[in-house]
């Protein structure tokens, strides 16, 4: 797919096609049917072969002949990432460490030709306190993956309601602080209109305070991406916010001396 936030072609890795996730975010487009740990078998070798095939299609230009990629504007026709996302939380798969090692090796093998490509992990960070998950982010031969860490609230009450979890917001903050410096870190914040209401002023102030906390504790995030839902959510009570609201949030972040970008 072509990613608006990455600015080009993203080759996605979906380790959770059974739709398991440790969260049940109300704004997610995936309807969750199971709430037990995923037992789905993933053949990482097959994923590597598929990536090699896609690399070849990109080199030849064949990939841009496939609908809907044939409609992509020229400025976005560049390979930007191998991205872990899909139908559930990537780090909850037992195959995540093996798959991450494979993806980093694939990236390193073609970086001499495609210097802009990276491995991106989109994660709710709820499981980063586990050593096997955190260890998978360490690439001992060089740079680790880019981590897009979700932070969608300022208070535990709002966080638990919107993200469908019993985790506290403090748990998420402490896990973000565990992300190794070998990985570029970007905070991803999705705000939505929930049951007809945007986040309250008190919620936004609490959210801004959490960003201050992360910076004070030494978090190395390079920027904050602020966005709203762009697809229909599984929960009918979720609606997109207008760009003015998002720009106001980004402006507040900028006032703290932190970089922020808005996406719609």
C-alpha positions as CSV (number, residue, x, y, z in Angstrom):
1,X,0.0,0.0,0.0
2,X,1.0,3.7,-0.3
3,X,1.2,5.3,3.1
4,X,0.3,8.9,3.6
5,X,2.4,9.2,6.7
6,X,5.4,7.4,5.2
7,X,5.2,9.3,1.9
8,X,5.5,6.3,-0.4
9,X,5.2,2.5,-0.8
10,X,4.9,0.4,2.3
11,X,5.2,-3.4,2.2
12,X,3.1,-4.6,5.0
13,X,3.7,-7.7,7.2
14,X,0.5,-9.0,8.9
15,X,1.4,-11.6,11.6
16,X,-2.2,-11.6,13.0
17,X,-4.5,-12.6,10.2
18,X,-6.7,-14.2,12.9
19,X,-7.3,-10.7,14.1
20,X,-6.0,-11.2,17.6
21,X,-5.0,-8.0,19.5
22,X,-4.2,-7.3,23.1
23,X,-6.3,-4.1,22.7
24,X,-9.8,-3.6,21.2
25,X,-9.6,0.1,20.1
26,X,-13.0,1.6,19.3
27,X,-11.6,3.4,16.3
28,X,-10.1,0.3,14.7
29,X,-11.7,-0.9,11.4
30,X,-11.1,-4.5,12.4
31,X,-13.9,-6.2,14.2
32,X,-12.4,-8.5,16.9
33,X,-13.8,-12.0,17.0
34,X,-11.4,-13.6,19.5
35,X,-9.9,-12.5,22.8
36,X,-7.5,-15.4,23.5
37,X,-3.8,-15.4,22.5
38,X,-3.2,-16.0,18.9
39,X,-2.2,-19.6,17.9
40,X,-1.8,-18.7,14.2
41,X,1.2,-20.3,12.5
42,X,3.3,-17.9,10.5
43,X,6.0,-19.1,8.1
44,X,8.6,-16.3,8.2
45,X,10.5,-17.9,5.4
46,X,7.5,-17.5,3.1
47,X,7.2,-13.8,4.1
48,X,10.9,-13.4,3.2
49,X,10.2,-14.9,-0.3
50,X,7.2,-12.7,-0.8
51,X,9.3,-9.6,0.1
52,X,12.0,-10.6,-2.4
53,X,9.3,-11.0,-5.1
54,X,7.9,-7.5,-4.3
55,X,11.4,-6.0,-4.4
56,X,11.8,-7.5,-7.9
57,X,8.5,-6.0,-9.0
58,X,9.5,-2.6,-7.6
59,X,12.9,-2.8,-9.4
60,X,11.2,-3.6,-12.7
61,X,8.4,-1.1,-12.3
62,X,5.8,-3.9,-12.6
63,X,4.3,-3.1,-9.2
64,X,3.0,0.2,-10.5
65,X,1.0,-1.6,-13.2
66,X,-1.2,-3.3,-10.5
67,X,-4.5,-1.6,-9.5
68,X,-4.9,0.5,-7.5
69,X,-1.1,1.3,-7.5
70,X,-1.3,2.3,-11.1
71,X,-3.2,5.4,-10.0
72,X,-0.5,6.5,-7.5
73,X,1.1,10.0,-8.2
74,X,4.8,10.0,-9.2
75,X,5.9,11.7,-6.0
76,X,4.8,8.7,-4.0
77,X,6.3,6.0,-6.3
78,X,9.2,5.3,-4.0
79,X,9.8,2.4,-1.7
80,X,9.8,3.6,1.9
81,X,9.3,0.8,4.3
82,X,8.7,-2.8,5.4
83,X,5.9,-2.2,7.9
84,X,4.6,-4.4,10.7
85,X,0.9,-3.6,11.2
86,X,-2.0,-5.6,9.9
87,X,-5.1,-7.0,11.7
88,X,-3.7,-7.0,15.3
89,X,-0.8,-6.0,17.5
90,X,2.4,-7.4,15.8
91,X,4.3,-7.9,19.0
92,X,1.7,-10.3,20.3
93,X,2.6,-12.9,17.7
94,X,5.0,-15.6,18.9
95,X,6.7,-15.2,15.6
96,X,7.4,-11.5,16.0
97,X,11.1,-11.8,17.0
98,X,11.9,-14.1,14.1
99,X,10.0,-11.9,11.7
100,X,11.6,-8.7,12.8
101,X,15.1,-10.2,12.4
102,X,14.2,-11.3,8.9
103,X,12.8,-7.9,8.0
104,X,15.9,-6.0,9.3
105,X,18.1,-8.4,7.3
106,X,16.0,-7.8,4.2
107,X,16.3,-4.0,4.7
108,X,20.0,-4.1,5.2
109,X,20.5,-6.3,2.1
110,X,18.9,-3.7,-0.3
111,X,19.8,-0.5,1.5
112,X,22.8,0.1,-0.7
113,X,20.4,0.6,-3.6
114,X,17.3,1.9,-1.8
115,X,18.8,4.0,1.0
116,X,15.4,5.5,2.1
117,X,13.9,2.1,3.0
118,X,13.3,1.3,6.7
119,X,11.5,-1.2,8.9
120,X,8.6,0.3,10.7
121,X,6.8,-1.2,13.7
122,X,3.3,0.2,14.4
123,X,2.6,-0.8,18.0
124,X,0.4,0.0,20.9
125,X,3.5,-0.8,23.1
126,X,1.3,-2.7,25.6
127,X,3.7,-5.7,25.4
128,X,7.1,-3.9,25.3
129,X,7.8,-4.7,28.9
130,X,8.4,-8.3,27.8
131,X,12.1,-9.0,27.2
132,X,11.5,-11.1,24.1
133,X,9.6,-8.3,22.5
134,X,12.0,-5.6,23.4
135,X,15.0,-7.7,22.5
136,X,13.6,-8.1,18.9
137,X,14.0,-4.3,18.5
138,X,17.8,-4.5,19.0
139,X,19.7,-5.0,15.8
140,X,23.2,-5.8,16.9
141,X,24.6,-5.2,13.4
142,X,23.3,-1.7,13.2
143,X,20.1,0.4,13.3
144,X,16.9,-1.1,14.7
145,X,13.4,-0.5,13.3
146,X,11.6,2.7,13.4
147,X,8.9,2.4,16.2
148,X,5.6,4.2,15.8
149,X,4.3,4.1,19.4
150,X,0.6,4.7,20.1
151,X,-0.4,7.2,22.7
152,X,-4.1,8.1,22.3
153,X,-5.1,9.6,25.7
154,X,-4.0,11.5,28.7
155,X,-5.9,9.7,31.4
156,X,-6.3,6.0,32.1
157,X,-10.1,6.3,32.1
158,X,-10.3,7.7,28.6
159,X,-7.5,5.4,27.4
160,X,-9.2,2.3,28.7
161,X,-12.5,3.3,27.1
162,X,-11.1,4.3,23.7
163,X,-8.5,1.5,23.4
164,X,-10.4,-1.3,25.0
165,X,-7.8,-2.5,27.5
166,X,-7.3,-2.8,31.2
167,X,-3.7,-1.4,30.9
168,X,-3.2,2.0,32.5
169,X,-1.7,5.0,30.7
170,X,1.3,4.9,33.1
171,X,2.0,1.3,31.8
172,X,2.1,2.6,28.3
173,X,4.4,5.5,29.2
174,X,6.8,3.2,31.0
175,X,6.9,0.9,28.0
176,X,7.6,3.8,25.7
177,X,10.6,4.7,27.9
178,X,11.9,1.1,27.3
179,X,12.3,1.5,23.6
180,X,16.0,1.4,22.8
181,X,17.7,4.4,21.3
182,X,18.9,2.4,18.4
183,X,15.3,2.7,17.1
184,X,14.0,6.0,15.9
185,X,10.8,6.7,17.9
186,X,7.7,8.5,16.7
187,X,4.6,9.0,18.9
188,X,1.3,8.2,17.1
189,X,-1.8,9.8,18.4
190,X,-5.3,9.1,17.0
191,X,-8.0,11.4,18.3
192,X,-11.6,10.8,17.3
193,X,-15.1,12.0,18.0
194,X,-16.3,9.4,20.5
195,X,-20.1,9.1,21.0
196,X,-20.5,12.5,19.5
197,X,-17.9,14.2,21.6
198,X,-14.2,15.2,21.0
199,X,-11.6,14.7,23.7
200,X,-12.3,17.2,26.5
201,X,-10.0,20.1,27.4
202,X,-9.0,18.2,30.6
203,X,-8.1,15.2,28.5
204,X,-6.0,17.2,26.1
205,X,-4.2,18.9,29.0
206,X,-3.5,15.5,30.6
207,X,-2.2,14.2,27.2
208,X,0.1,17.2,26.8
209,X,1.3,16.5,30.4
210,X,2.2,12.9,29.4
211,X,4.3,14.1,26.5
212,X,6.2,16.4,29.0
213,X,6.6,13.4,31.3
214,X,8.1,11.3,28.5
215,X,10.6,14.1,27.5
216,X,11.5,14.7,31.1
217,X,12.3,11.0,31.6
218,X,14.6,11.0,28.5
219,X,12.3,9.6,25.8
220,X,14.0,10.1,22.4
221,X,10.9,10.5,20.3
222,X,11.6,12.7,17.2
223,X,8.0,13.9,16.6
224,X,4.4,13.4,17.3
225,X,1.9,12.4,14.5
226,X,-1.6,13.6,15.2
227,X,-4.4,12.2,13.1
228,X,-8.0,11.0,13.1
229,X,-9.8,8.0,11.7
230,X,-9.7,7.9,7.9
231,X,-11.7,4.6,7.4
232,X,-15.0,3.4,8.9
233,X,-14.5,2.1,12.4
234,X,-16.0,-1.1,13.6
235,X,-17.6,0.9,16.4
236,X,-20.4,3.2,15.0
237,X,-19.8,5.6,17.8
238,X,-16.5,6.7,16.3
239,X,-16.3,9.6,13.9
240,X,-13.4,11.7,12.5
241,X,-12.5,15.0,14.0
242,X,-12.1,18.1,11.8
243,X,-8.6,19.3,10.9
244,X,-8.9,22.4,13.1
245,X,-9.0,20.3,16.2
246,X,-6.0,18.3,15.2
247,X,-4.0,21.5,14.3
248,X,-4.8,22.9,17.7
249,X,-3.4,19.8,19.4
250,X,-0.3,20.0,17.2
251,X,0.1,23.6,18.0
252,X,0.1,22.9,21.7
253,X,2.8,20.2,21.2
254,X,4.9,22.7,19.1
255,X,4.7,25.2,22.0
256,X,6.5,22.7,24.1
257,X,9.4,22.7,21.7
258,X,8.4,19.3,20.2
259,X,7.8,18.6,16.5
260,X,4.3,17.6,15.5
261,X,2.6,16.7,12.2
262,X,-1.1,16.5,11.4
263,X,-2.7,13.9,9.1
264,X,-6.3,13.6,7.9
